[in-house]
Amino acid sequence: MSSSMEFWGVEVKAGQPLKVTPEDDVILHLSHAALGEAKKTKENEFVPLFIKVGDKKLVLGTLSPETIPQLAFDLVLEQEFELSHNWKNGSIYFTGYKSILPANSPETGKVQKAKPAAPAKAAAAKPEAAKPKSKAAAVPVKPENESDESDDDEDDSDDDSDESGEDESVEVVCSNF
């Protein structure tokens, strides 16, 4: 692929499931499905759209020639999958785009290494400076008492120990969304 994003589209004919295998280091963004020209339509006809990934077959949504001729969604796929439908009166068109898989990203399944933040002075000595653990990506946080040192009644020396004798530690929590 010459650019970072490229249009992608397929026609899935009646009764013919279509296997799609993304290229190496490519993510496929499946974003739209639409009914093709119909040979004939029935009133209140519903067309379920299916995707099969591995051994799991799921319904993407349901189209209807009368009321819902197209459907938008946002699926990101990097492994082989199969698209199908049970509409006997025509084809369904799936569109989206391909993009190059960024190196060392959450989408690759590779672990990103986060650098721990430098220990903050006196952060462990004051209970009000303690923050709850987050399940989100690691972000260095400046303790509240560090930004306004003139208001602190503590002796701010250059050594990294505190009066309680406890070791300060920084916990880094990473999570894929």
Secondary structure, 3 states (H helix, E strand, C coil): CCCCEEEEEEEECCCCCEEECCCCCEEEEEEEEEECCCCCCCCCCCEEEEEEECCEEEEEEEEECCCECEEEEEEEECCCEEEEECCCCCCEEEEEEEEECCCCCHHHCCCCCCCCCCCCCCCCCCHHHCCCCCCCCCCCCCCHHHCCHHHCCCCCCCCCCCCCCCCCCCCCCCCCC
